Amino acid sequence: MIEATSTAAQPRAARPALEQGRLTWSGLALTVYAVLIYLFLYLPIAILALFSFTRDQFGVRWTGFTLDWYLRLFANQRLMGATLNTLYVALVSTFVATVLGTLLAMALERHRFRGRTTVDTLIHLPIVIPEIVMAVALLAFSALVFDLIRLLTDEIVRRSLTTVIIGHIAFSVSFVVVVVRTSLKNFDRRLEEAAADLGANGWNVFWRVTFPLILPGVIGGALLAFTLSLDDFIISLFLSGPGTSLLPVEVYNKVRRAVTPEINAISTLMLVLSITLVVLSQSVQRRQ
Amino acid sequence: MALNALEHERRRRERRTLAVLLTPGLLWLMLFFAFPLVIILVYSFMTNGPRGNIVWQFTPGNYIDLFTRSIYVNAYLRSIWISILTTVICLLLGYPLALFIVRQPPRWRTVLLFLVLIPFWTNFLVRIYAWQILLANNGLINSFLSALGLPPLKLLNTEWATLLGLVYGELPFMVLPIYAALDRFDFTLMEAAADLGASKRRAFWRVMLPITMPGVAAGSVLVFIPTIGQFVVSELLGGAKVDYLGNLIQRLFLRSNPPNWPLGSAMAMAMMLVLIVLILIYFRATSEEDR
């Protein structure tokens, strides 16, 4: 009996070391492996950032430090215009997607109704459908609508920033719903009941109690939608018109030709912006 | 009677609230998501006119072309094949990483997971472009090789580069769901298996992997979906030497003269078909509560 307990205790004594993933050969191998994977993830972007400061005109080797490429970037009217377009599209689509997504999240999380599963599926579809399918579908749809407008009013309508915004909203609504629902799940509904008992009407309960409490989730969803819109390339490529340039599309057109330090510079700025937004959205959501 | 009226009023109000919450978002998704998909479904059965206009005449010809002409069949099979390869490699690379993160102290776990999350939310195009710098003929890897006195390698514009770019781009999608599954996994089960005489390897295959399977399935679906429609990676790193479905769709819609939207729509539908099959398998593989 005593022997049995002592042998059973042995692996238990060894457990902390095992769980820490250290001190054992397999743990060490796993650590080395993880370091290599993190290097794999970060080395390319680190080098991209580094080479935005190189003097080398091909931007693929280190020949000395310069800020020229950044200065050229800010003097490039076309790129600056594209940047403004991209920010405008992101701001408008984020606002609409956040409003629509928050309303949908409230409906799905708070109400039981017929067809709820169908609505739930429809909302999740944009996440699981390849973006290129969504892009061609929206392109075909807009062409059809434009033809119809021309037939009815003789007015010629073309793809523009508006068509891009519509596309961005269509996919980011789903992501907003997912994020806002999480914060509604952790919500204590007794707070709303208490407010109602104290005489607040539905409108007041929402604005004074519910909304402030789910605000971190709403902001998290909005930042996510914003990042998605800034980064989106495929829908922007298919839905932007000939005269309206967007940053990722400009970058794509340049990158297809060759590597240049100017592109390294704009890419670095895009990376810095995305990373800032991710860090921001994480810290907002963590505060919940 | 009064109570009944009150209840009635409450229900009426409830319905009105629900309508206000649901209508705007649902209308948007029906109009700008579901309806456009129906349009390309219809287009896929239409005839392409000589100037790239759509002739409203039913034909199954686009699908017949897609499944008989070698250029399209090859693109279809090649897309499925590279997506499977990417998914498997991401799984082999991602599972150990998720396992490593889960075994760290909680404070470190958040940081390490966050480090995986950052590339996940940074511009895909930029991340793929970063590899051009490394793989270019006069790029960093080749400079390194020549410094060692080795001959340069042709790295950029190969299918290997496409595969590399895809794995690099999609790896975070695999790590996150597997991490979530491992986080819920009870590691004392591994000790129980060891106590019962199972080797580490056997305990992994018979206990840990089956229990964390939903995470593996979710990660695989999340990696497979974007890779099946990709065209950016093969254009930037693969030199667009061989065609995948995504490249053909993009060309048929945007670049060819005349364009061929019906055929492009049929290809988009064929891509959805692969995904529907995949998602059905996923639903079979995981039970309701695991999702």
Interface residues (C-beta under 8 A of the other chain):
Chain A: A8 P11 R12 R15 E19 Q20 G21 S26 G27 L30 T31 Y33 A34 I37 Y38 F40 L41 Y42 P44 I45 I47 L48 F51 F58 G59 V60 R61 V99 L100 G101 L103 L104 M106 A107 H111 F113 V119 L122 I123 L125 P126 V128 I129 P130 E131 I132 V133 M134 V136 A137 L138 L139 A140 F141 L144 I166 G167 I169 A170 V173 V177 G202 T227 L230 D231 F233 I234 L237 F238 P248 V251 Y252 V255 R256 V259 I263 N264 S267 M270 L271 S274 I275 L277 V278 Q282
Chain B: R13 E14 T17 L18 V20 L21 L22 P24 G25 L26 W28 L29 M30 F32 F33 A34 F35 P36 L37 I39 I40 Y43 L93 P96 L97 L99 F100 I101 R103 Q104 P105 L112 F114 L115 V116 L117 I118 P119 W121 T122 N123 F124 L125 V126 R127 Y129 A130 W131 Q132 I133 L134 A136 N138 G139 L140 S143 Y168 L171 P172 F187 E191 A194 D195 K200 V221 I225 P226 I228 G229 F231 V232 E235 L236 G246 I249 Q250 F253 L254 W261 G264 S265 A268 M271 M272 L275 I279
